[in-house]
Amino acid sequence: MIQSPDSPELQSLCDYLASLPDDGTWPEEALQRCADAGFFRWFVSTDGGFGWSSTDIAKGYLQLSAANLNVTFILTQRVAALRRIAGCQNESLKQRFLEPILCGKLTATVGISHLTTSRQHLGKPILSAVETKDGFQINGVTPWATGADGADWILMGGSIVDGLGNADGREILFVVATGNPNVNVKPGFDLIALSASQTGAVEANNVTVPHSNIVAGPIEQVLTGNGGGAGGLQTSVLALGVAKAAIDFIESESKNRDHLAPAQTALRQQHQSLLKDLFEATGGSTEVTAAEIRSQANSLALRATQSALVAAKGAGFVTGHPVGRWCREALFFLVWSCPHAVTQANLDEFAPCNV
Ligand SMILES: Cc1cc2nc3c(=O)[nH]c(=O)nc-3n(C[C@H](O)[C@H](O)[C@H](O)COP(=O)(O)OP(=O)(O)OC[C@H]3O[C@@H](n4cnc5c(N)ncnc54)[C@H](O)[C@@H]3O)c2cc1C
């Protein structure tokens, strides 16, 4: 069991994750090993959890994501479901789900981004919930759910509509079984990175959700509060994990190539300074906002991985070299869980208006 971010057990798990081939296959065994090592217990302070602090969780995620972003990303989506369930008021649902998730016997992922960062311009809900006597009737699609095919349950977000399809602004979070015949888990997209995360859309066709499967709501802005919204600090840690892998690579190359040392030193300093801001923020400081940290982490992930490609030269451009994969993975942070403040800060950096 991994009891702290400094434990040798975490190091050996990371060594194993880093050794896995990047062959696009769903990492079933790796995910099970993480669960068996107590990974999900980091996030819960009662009911058999280890209750790690936010800073220790960030330290753990940093090591995991530097070793294997794909597995770590899938874990974050499962943790998103776990946190919502652990923090919910529905005690009987908590009883049914919590310990099975913590010990890795049951898996749940999330399809919630259409409530915050996806399909917001459409002006009408893409996953609607009509209130019935016994619960809710769900129809529509969640456009993004990571690893839904490999999960037993999906925690989804729906917008309450009346019989005519008019939304009233309230939302619910609920769980549906992937084995429900009215739930259609579509095949994962062919992505430019992380295709092995099996991320795809999930359709709901007249899915009946009883009150016993409601996690939160109906309420406006159901994602605010427990579990946080989009672009939280832990999304930044994953970007910094990829940056770390790239900077470590440049450092190892610079041992024989002196001219790479200044770039390595500069990137390492930026990484350490950003990590300091991040750990202060996870410790409660509000001096630097989560959006500022995330946009800078996105920038560093791109610059560090592309610097690593410069160092690896043509060899790094050949499929199979890890540097090429890190470059593609760094792009992911430009689109995943990015609230407007983050995308705007990244655009301002890439396309400055006052040059
Ligand atoms: C690999 C991956 C895994 C993910 N996993 C999950 C997950 O497990 N769970 C989860 O909940 N979410 C997940 N997400 C979703 C993610 O967090 C973001 O919500 C998503 O990337 C936002 O992109 P979108 O294409 O849906 O955005 P949208 O805003 O829906 O944009 C889609 C298209 O709509 C058009 N458009 C956008 N804005 C406007 C506008 N204002 N006016 C007119 N047209 C417009 C553009 O042509 C754009 O290409 C994942 C995303 C990725 C890429």
The ligand as a MOL file (V3000), in Angstrom:
LIG
                    3D

  0  0  0     0  0            999 V3000
M  V30 BEGIN CTAB
M  V30 COUNTS 53 58 0 0 0
M  V30 BEGIN ATOM
M  V30 1 C -8.8670 13.1270 -24.5970 0
M  V30 2 C -9.9720 13.8160 -23.8660 0
M  V30 3 C -10.5480 13.1910 -22.7790 0
M  V30 4 C -11.6020 13.7850 -22.0970 0
M  V30 5 N -12.1750 13.0950 -21.0660 0
M  V30 6 C -13.2470 13.6060 -20.4560 0
M  V30 7 C -13.9320 12.8540 -19.4530 0
M  V30 8 O -13.5610 11.7380 -19.0900 0
M  V30 9 N -15.0340 13.3880 -18.8910 0
M  V30 10 C -15.4910 14.6100 -19.2320 0
M  V30 11 O -16.4820 15.0310 -18.6610 0
M  V30 12 N -14.8660 15.3440 -20.1840 0
M  V30 13 C -13.7620 14.8910 -20.8060 0
M  V30 14 N -13.1440 15.6240 -21.7970 0
M  V30 15 C -13.7220 16.9300 -22.2030 0
M  V30 16 C -12.8260 18.1350 -21.9430 0
M  V30 17 O -12.6310 18.3380 -20.5710 0
M  V30 18 C -13.3810 19.4130 -22.5990 0
M  V30 19 O -14.6680 19.6560 -22.1710 0
M  V30 20 C -13.4050 19.3000 -24.1160 0
M  V30 21 O -12.0860 19.0110 -24.5490 0
M  V30 22 C -13.9050 20.6110 -24.7480 0
M  V30 23 O -13.8590 20.4530 -26.1500 0
M  V30 24 P -15.1750 20.3860 -27.0640 0
M  V30 25 O -14.7230 20.0660 -28.4450 0
M  V30 26 O -16.1830 19.5070 -26.4560 0
M  V30 27 O -15.6380 21.9240 -26.9600 0
M  V30 28 P -16.8270 22.6650 -27.6740 0
M  V30 29 O -16.9030 24.0150 -27.0340 0
M  V30 30 O -18.0600 21.8490 -27.6680 0
M  V30 31 O -16.2990 22.8570 -29.1640 0
M  V30 32 C -16.5940 21.9200 -30.2160 0
M  V30 33 C -16.6720 22.6750 -31.5410 0
M  V30 34 O -17.7500 23.5730 -31.4610 0
M  V30 35 C -17.4460 24.7900 -32.1290 0
M  V30 36 N -17.5980 25.9240 -31.1780 0
M  V30 37 C -17.0530 26.0410 -29.9500 0
M  V30 38 N -17.4260 27.2010 -29.3680 0
M  V30 39 C -18.2280 27.8310 -30.2500 0
M  V30 40 C -18.9230 29.0670 -30.2380 0
M  V30 41 N -18.8760 29.8910 -29.1860 0
M  V30 42 N -19.6610 29.4070 -31.3200 0
M  V30 43 C -19.7230 28.5840 -32.3950 0
M  V30 44 N -19.0850 27.4010 -32.4700 0
M  V30 45 C -18.3380 27.0190 -31.4270 0
M  V30 46 C -16.0160 24.6720 -32.6390 0
M  V30 47 O -16.0910 24.3290 -34.0150 0
M  V30 48 C -15.4340 23.5160 -31.8430 0
M  V30 49 O -14.4870 22.7670 -32.5630 0
M  V30 50 C -12.0800 15.0540 -22.4980 0
M  V30 51 C -11.4870 15.6930 -23.5920 0
M  V30 52 C -10.4540 15.0890 -24.2800 0
M  V30 53 C -9.8580 15.7800 -25.4750 0
M  V30 END ATOM
M  V30 BEGIN BOND
M  V30 1 1 1 2
M  V30 2 1 2 3
M  V30 3 2 2 52
M  V30 4 2 3 4
M  V30 5 1 4 5
M  V30 6 1 4 50
M  V30 7 2 5 6
M  V30 8 1 6 7
M  V30 9 1 6 13
M  V30 10 2 7 8
M  V30 11 1 7 9
M  V30 12 1 9 10
M  V30 13 2 10 11
M  V30 14 1 10 12
M  V30 15 2 12 13
M  V30 16 1 13 14
M  V30 17 1 14 15
M  V30 18 1 14 50
M  V30 19 1 15 16
M  V30 20 1 16 17
M  V30 21 1 16 18
M  V30 22 1 18 19
M  V30 23 1 18 20
M  V30 24 1 20 21
M  V30 25 1 20 22
M  V30 26 1 22 23
M  V30 27 1 23 24
M  V30 28 2 24 25
M  V30 29 1 24 26
M  V30 30 1 24 27
M  V30 31 1 27 28
M  V30 32 2 28 29
M  V30 33 1 28 30
M  V30 34 1 28 31
M  V30 35 1 31 32
M  V30 36 1 32 33
M  V30 37 1 33 34
M  V30 38 1 33 48
M  V30 39 1 34 35
M  V30 40 1 35 36
M  V30 41 1 35 46
M  V30 42 1 36 37
M  V30 43 1 36 45
M  V30 44 2 37 38
M  V30 45 1 38 39
M  V30 46 1 39 40
M  V30 47 2 39 45
M  V30 48 1 40 41
M  V30 49 2 40 42
M  V30 50 1 42 43
M  V30 51 2 43 44
M  V30 52 1 44 45
M  V30 53 1 46 47
M  V30 54 1 46 48
M  V30 55 1 48 49
M  V30 56 2 50 51
M  V30 57 1 51 52
M  V30 58 1 52 53
M  V30 END BOND
M  V30 END CTAB
M  END
